[in-house]
Amino acid sequence: MLRAGQTLGAYRIEALLGRGAMGVVYRGVGGDSGEPVAIKTLRTDLLVGPERGSILARFRQEAEIGQRLRHPRIVRVRDYGEQDENLYLVMDLIPGQELGRLLEQHPELPLGMSLALLLQVLNALAYAHDQGVIHRDVKPANILVRQDFTLVLTDFGIAHVGGSELTQTGDLLGSPTYMAPEQLRGEPLDGRADLFAAGVVLYLLLTGQRPFTADSLATLMQRVLYEDPPTPSAVKRELPAVFDPILRRALAKDRAQRFTSAREFAAALRQTRTVLREATVIIPGRRSPQSSVPSTATAGERTVAIADRSVRVERLTNLVRECLTERTTGRRLQEFQDNLEAWFAAETSAPADSAVRAAEARRLREVCEGEGLAVLVELIRRDAPLPGRALQDARGDWLERVHLLALLRNAGRRLGAGSAAAAAHAGLVQELSGGFMAYANTLNRLLFDDDSPQLTRISADFLRLDLLQLALEELGAETEGRSVQQMLLLFANQVMGKVNTLIRQFLDRRDPLARFGVASLLVEIEELIVLVERLLEGGEPAAVEATHPGGMVVTEFFDNLRRLGRLIGRELVQQIRHEAHPDEASAPALEQERRLFVGRLRQLGLLYRLTTHLEAAAPTLPLQDAVAETHRFLNRLTDRLLADASTPDHPVVVERSWERLSVVAELAEQFGWLELRQRILQAGRSRVLAV
């Protein structure tokens, strides 16, 4: 994993935005322009077997198409290249979220908003089709929605380009839920396949449900190919029936009956909107998060030092009062600092009358040392985010208040005072540092009172300790800051040691209770990933060695993950060999077997995800071997399941096998293994078409 400050080509890494099994997306800036960008990377050393050529080709295609298409509703690719086994492409940074996530948070968007979103998708598709590009994977995950509800279409990695040999007739790429029937059949495609997918997205936007759902891929394909979904107005009674014919046409099985173009589809939607007397959909403009507290300046206003000395001192006094009674904001802190520096600068360049200066200095000392200081310190102490403390009245500006205290202390020093602020500063440093010492006992209790460590609770506590550490940095407590940083590393080592012990107990003794604990750990995968990153912080990204803090425990964790993955793999194979025939087992027994198999498969997926997130340790940990091992196992498992799925005399076995193959295909999609996933989809297509 790259770190802040490193460069890829002409771009500097600033922060992590997201990650997947094969790569990471970073926020960065252009070296020359300084513009913010998103940098998508691909770890070429983790590409295995037949997947390698396919993934590399599609990554490059995404870059080339993104550079070629220039449209406000399509994400623009600025650049791509390769450096240190990292392929990367540089895109416009889109501040927003996937449409799918937006719908999870707001399942019922206003009707006008839903139509506005789909009209933008159709606008992007119309342009792409004019350029000879068929997206082939239009779905909510590939639609990014900004805060102002404008959107961009992304991920042209499996798009079909006229004249390209990368996509062939018979390929089965995309997401079956959004695939047109002709796409599932492997026929040559045109833009109407994208319109079918847009129809599925519209159905989801209007009803909150997908038109085609099933427990297995084969059944899902069957429904897309041969079954009509319920009309939208039947699914959602309050939805006007005027949308039923539009969706019936958009989702027609025969593409000749669909809209002929994205523009025709959009025109039909606009006409329907007019019929509903919604001629205009007002989309709110872009806004920045604002405090509910009235501000003394507009959002776009810069803070400017006041020219008049007496007015400046009055403003400094008022700023401290506003920070205490309302909200301590970054703008107010900056304005305080600007006016304070201006006052000191004026003293140097044009000293005032001694009496005037003395009066002003006295007022400023009162600001730095008076009653406001005591109130500020009390607020900081009351709302200090110590682990386990309930923060009922916290305003969310605690760290800003700490910064204000540091400003007052420094100003008091320069004014020849500061004893009260210095005493408050020293007491607060001691109290915040003591919070780390107190947490050591709490952590021991969380780790050893229960059989499984409470990772979610511990992760929340660690985030609070991070805030305390930042506060110590704000206060300039360098010695204490280094001390608590070491304590945080020690805490992370303790937690990971407990995790390793739990996994070893299961691996060595097959303890059922430990097995339950391991399953609970895997559910908390995000917390485990953050924990590993804590242990690797501060070390060289090229190595994790025994001498590096956290190195030994991370290496042991990696070995445990591989052992656990092999064990789960053996259990899956053994279950297939020894499970009862459907004719000889009861329905509850079959359901238990189903849940057990699918659960183990998903655990294997979580283990793989954890393993690939140890990329910071790649040069010293055999990640490539682990990736190849998992890929080989899933391919062998697919062979066995496909063989079982081709047993015509046992329909229950066939259905069970396809349910399992559906999970394997889902994992293959998560891991970026397009060839494995396509093999399963093609087998499913053959089965459905043969019926």
C-alpha positions, 0 to 999 in steps of 0.5 A, a space after each residue: 500500500 502506498 503512503 501519503 507523500 509517495 508519488 505515482 508518475 506525476 501524481 502525489 498520494 494524499 489519502 486512502 479512498 477505498 480498496 479491493 482485492 486487487 488494488 487500492 483507490 487513493 486521493 491524490 493531486 497533480 504534480 503540476 496543476 495541484 488539482 485533486 484526483 482519484 488514483 486507481 491502482 492494480 497490484 500486478 503481482 497478485 494477478 494469477 493464472 488465466 486471470 492475469 491477461 484478462 484483468 490487465 487488458 480490461 484495466 487498460 481498456 477502462 483507461 483508454 475509453 475513459 481518456 477518449 470519452 469527454 462528457 460531464 456525466 462520464 468520469 474522465 480518465 486523465 492518465 494511466 501508467 505503470 510503476 513498481 508493479 502497480 498499474 494505475 489510472 488517474 481519474 477526476 475526483 468525484 465527491 459523492 457515493 455510489 447510487 447503490 449506497 445512496 439507496 441503502 441510506 434513502 430507500 425511497 427517493 422523491 419521484 422527481 429525484 429518481 427521474 432526474 437521476 435516470 435522465 442523467 444516466 441516459 444522457 451519458 449513455 446517449 453520448 457513449 453510444 454515439 462514440 461507438 461504446 456500449 457500457 455493458 455493466 450499467 448498475 448502481 455500483 457504477 453510478 457515482 452521485 455527487 452531493 448536489 445529485 448530479 452523477 457520473 457513469 464509471 467503470 468502462 472495463 468490460 465495455 464493448 467498443 466497435 472494432 475491438 477484439 477484446 470482447 467477443 460474441 459469447 462472452 458473458 461479462 457484467 452483472 446478471 441482475 442487470 443483463 439484457 436477455 441477448 447479453 445472457 445468451 451471448 449474442 452480439 450487442 448494441 446500445 439497447 442492452 444498456 437501455 435494458 440495464 437502465 430500465 432495471 435501475 429505473 425499476 429499482 429507483 421507483 419501487 425499491 426492488 429489483 425486477 429479477 431476483 433469485 437464490 441462484 444464478 441459474 434461476 435468475 437467468 431463467 427469470 431474466 430470459 423468460 419471465 416478466 416482472 410485476 408492474 411497478 404500480 403493482 409493487 408500489 401502489 402509490 406509484 402512478 401507473 403511467 410508468 408501467 408501459 415505460 418499464 414494460 418497453 425498457 425491459 422487453 425480452 425482444 430488443 426490437 420492442 425496446 426503445 431504439 435509443 437512450 434519447 427516445 427512452 429519455 423523451 418518454 420519461 420527460 413526457 411522463 413527467 409532464 403528464 404528471 405535472 412535474 415539468 421541472 425537477 429542482 435539484 439543490 445546489 452544492 452545499 458544504 456542511 454548515 453549523 446551525 450556529 449563525 456565522 459572523 461571515 458568509 461561507 465563501 468569505 475569507 478571514 481578514 485581519 481588521 485594520 483598526 487596533 481597538 476594533 481588532 482587540 474587541 473582535 478577538 474578545 468576541 471570537 473567544 466568546 463565540 467559540 465558548 458559547 456557540 461553536 469553535 470552528 476552523 474559520 473562527 480560529 483562523 480569524 483569531 490567529 490572523 487578528 492576533 498576529 496583526 496586532 503584534 505586527 502593528 506593535 513592531 512597525 508602529 507602536 501605539 501610545 504607551 497608555 493605549 498599548 497597556 490598555 490593549 495588552 491588559 484586555 488581551 491578557 484577560 482574553 488569554 487568562 481570564 474567566 473565558 480560559 477557565 470555561 474553556 478548560 472545563 469544556 475540554 475536560 468535560 467532553 474529552 473523548 476518553 474510552 467508555 465515557 458517554 458524551 451526551 452534550 458534545 458539540 463535535 468541536 472538541 479538538 478545535 477547542 484544544 487548538 484554541 487553548 494552545 493559541 491562548 497559551 502562546 498568546 499569553 506567553 508573548 504578552 508576558 503573562 500566561 501562567 494560568 494558561 500554562 497551568 491549565 495546559 500542563 494539567 490537561 496534558 497530564 489528564 489526557 496522557 493518563 487516559 491512555 494509562 487507564 485504558 490499559 486496564 480496560 483493554 485487559 478486561 475486554 480481551 480476557 473476560 470474554 472468549 472472543 475479543 470485542 473488536 468493534 468496541 475496541 476499535 471505537 476506543 482506539 479511535 477515541 485514543 487517536 483523538 487524544 493523541 491528536 490533542 497532545 500534538 495540538 498542545 505541543 506535548 511532544 514527549 507525551 505524544 511519543 509515549 502514547 504512540 508507543 502505548 497505542 502500538 502496544 495495545 494493538 499488539 495485545 489485541 492481535 496477540 489475542 486474535 492469534 491465540 483464538 485462531 491457534 486454539 481452533 486450529 490446534 484443538 478444533 475447539 467448537 467454542 474457539 470456532 465460534 469466536 473465529 467466525 465472530 472475528 471474521 464478521 468484524 473484518 474492517 476492524 481487523 484490517 484497521 488493526 493490522 494497519 496500526 501495527 504496520 504504521 511507522 515502519 518501512 512499507 517494503 518490509 515487515 520483519 521481526 524487529 519491526 514493531 508489530 512485525 512478528 504478530 502480523 507475520 503470525 496472523 498471516 500464517 494463521 489466515 493461510 492455515 485457517 483458509 486451508 482448513 475451511 477448504 478441506 471442510 468444504 470438500 469433505 462436506 461435498 463428499 459426505 453429505 447425505 443424498 437429498 432423498 435420504 435427508 430431512 428438510 431441516 437437515 438439508 437446510 442446515 447443510 446448505 447454511 453450513 456450506 454457504 457460511 464456510 464459503 463466505 468465511 473463505 472469502 473474508 479470509 482472502 480479503 484479509 490476506 490481500 489487505 496485508 499488501 504493506 507486508 508483501 515483500 516478506 509475506 508470500 501473498 502471491 502464493 496465498 492468492 494463487 492457492 485460493 484461486 486454484 481451490 475455487 477453480 477445483 471446487 467449481 469443477 466439482 460443483 459443475 459436475 454435480 450440477 449436470 446430474 439430471 436425475 437429481 434436481 435437488 442436487 442440481 439446485 443445491 449445486 447452483 446455489 453454491 456456484 452462485 456464491 463462488 461467482 459472487 466471490 470471484 467478482 469481489 476478487 476480480 477473477 473475471 475468467 472464473 466468474 465467466 466460466 460459471 455464468 456460461 455454464 448457467 447460461 447453457 443450462 437455462 438455454 437447454 431447458 
